[in-house]
């Protein structure tokens, strides 16, 4: 599929995509599926994120991501270069940092049935790989992450279940992209592991300092 064909489909569906969270689940899932499908028709391996306008006033932003795969960056740039002008839409290539140490870090990210705050997250450098300049880190939360699920007849909040580790990994990856941007994250972080609050973690640093830490070690 050529870039123009992708954008033709997008223009035909952009009004519904703009209000995607307001649609019923079946219609929302259908539009999400076909947006993903048409993006894969253009280039397999690409993904997207939509930042919806506050109160649906003003432009929404469609971000095309390559998940840090540098070989796919040219395809991302090509697609964005061919993006049409559409009222209430902006288009971006690769995810850029949107948070820093001066941002409001107490505003929670909502991931389905659980929330995460940047202010509650800490990192611990584990290994520096000199040949690649990448590091392995552990990430910890100062709050216990549990998925609430009430059983019939039980007191509200009395029963909770562990969250799927894959969901936590996806959520923290999303936060790391907000803090560091797509290019820096995948260029400098080999992998990370998330550990529960009660683990003996030793010396840790606020997650907001991770970008500065990476800049420091790469200067030495």
SVG drawing of the C-alpha trace seen along z (x, -y; Angstrom):
<svg xmlns="http://www.w3.org/2000/svg" viewBox="-24 -24 58 37">
<polyline fill="none" stroke="black" stroke-width="0.4" points="0.0,0.0 1.2,-3.5 1.1,-6.4 -1.6,-8.1 -3.8,-5.0 -3.4,-4.9 -4.3,-8.6 -7.3,-8.2 -8.7,-5.6 -7.8,-7.8 -9.7,-10.8 -12.8,-8.7 -12.8,-7.6 -11.2,-10.5 -14.4,-11.9 -15.1,-8.6 -11.4,-8.2 -11.5,-11.7 -14.2,-10.6 -13.1,-7.0 -13.4,-6.8 -17.0,-8.0 -18.1,-5.2 -19.7,-2.0 -17.2,0.8 -18.0,2.7 -17.7,-0.3 -14.6,-1.5 -12.9,1.9 -13.7,2.0 -12.2,-1.4 -9.1,-0.5 -8.7,2.8 -9.0,1.3 -6.6,-1.6 -4.0,1.0 -4.8,3.2 -4.3,0.3 -1.1,-0.7 0.2,2.9 -0.8,2.9 1.5,-0.1 4.3,1.3 4.4,4.2 6.0,3.4 4.6,-0.1 2.2,-1.1 0.3,-4.2 -0.9,-6.2 -3.8,-8.7 -3.7,-11.6 -7.3,-12.8 -8.2,-16.5 -9.3,-17.6 -13.1,-17.6 -12.8,-16.9 -12.1,-20.6 -9.0,-21.3 -6.8,-18.9 -6.1,-15.2 -2.7,-13.9 -1.9,-10.6 1.6,-9.4 3.2,-6.8 5.8,-4.7 8.4,-2.1 8.9,-0.8 12.6,-1.8 13.4,0.2 15.7,-2.1 15.3,-0.3 11.6,-1.3 12.2,-5.0 12.3,-5.9 8.8,-4.4 7.5,-6.4 8.9,-9.6 7.6,-8.9 4.1,-8.3 4.1,-11.5 5.5,-13.5 2.5,-12.5 -0.1,-13.3 -2.9,-15.6 -4.1,-18.7 -7.1,-17.8 -9.0,-20.1 -8.7,-18.9 -5.7,-16.5 -2.0,-16.7 0.5,-14.0 3.8,-13.1 6.7,-10.8 7.9,-8.8 6.9,-9.4 8.5,-12.5 9.1,-13.1 6.1,-14.8 7.1,-14.7 10.1,-15.9 11.2,-16.6 9.1,-19.8 5.9,-18.1 3.0,-17.3 4.1,-13.8 1.1,-13.1 -1.4,-12.9 -2.0,-9.2 -1.8,-7.3 -5.0,-5.2 -4.4,-1.7 -7.8,0.0 -8.3,1.3 -5.1,-0.1 -3.3,-3.4 0.4,-4.4 2.0,-7.7 5.4,-8.7 6.1,-10.1 5.8,-6.6 8.3,-5.0 12.0,-4.5 14.8,-2.9 18.0,-1.0 20.8,-0.6 21.8,3.1 24.2,3.4 25.9,1.2 26.7,2.9 29.8,1.0 29.6,2.5 26.2,1.0 26.0,-1.8 22.7,-0.4 21.8,0.4 19.5,2.9 17.4,1.4 15.0,2.5 11.9,0.4 10.1,0.2 6.8,-1.3 6.2,-2.9 2.6,-1.7 1.2,1.8 -0.4,2.5 -3.6,4.6 -6.5,5.0 -9.8,4.5 -12.5,7.1 -15.4,7.3 -17.0,10.6 -20.8,10.9 -21.6,10.2 -18.1,8.9 -17.2,5.5 -16.2,3.0 -12.5,3.2 -12.2,6.3 -10.9,8.5 -8.2,7.8 -6.2,9.7 -2.7,9.4 -2.3,7.5 -0.9,9.4 2.8,8.7 2.5,8.0 0.0,5.2 2.5,3.7 5.3,3.9 3.2,2.3 2.1,-0.5 5.7,-1.3 6.9,-1.2 4.3,-3.9 5.5,-6.0 9.2,-5.6 8.3,-6.8 6.7,-9.9 9.7,-10.6 12.5,-9.8 10.9,-9.7 11.0,-6.7 14.4,-7.1 16.3,-7.5 14.4,-4.8 15.1,-2.0 18.6,-3.2 19.8,-3.2 17.6,-0.8 18.3,2.9 15.5,4.1 13.8,3.5 12.1,5.6 9.5,4.4 9.6,5.6 7.0,5.4 7.3,2.8 8.4,5.2 11.5,6.3 14.9,5.3 15.9,3.0 19.0,1.1 19.8,-2.3 17.3,-3.6 16.6,-6.9 13.4,-8.7 12.4,-7.5 12.3,-11.2 16.1,-11.2 16.6,-8.4 17.1,-10.6 19.7,-12.7 21.4,-9.5 21.7,-8.2 23.1,-11.4 25.7,-11.4 27.0,-7.9 27.2,-8.4 29.4,-11.4 31.9,-9.4"/>
</svg>
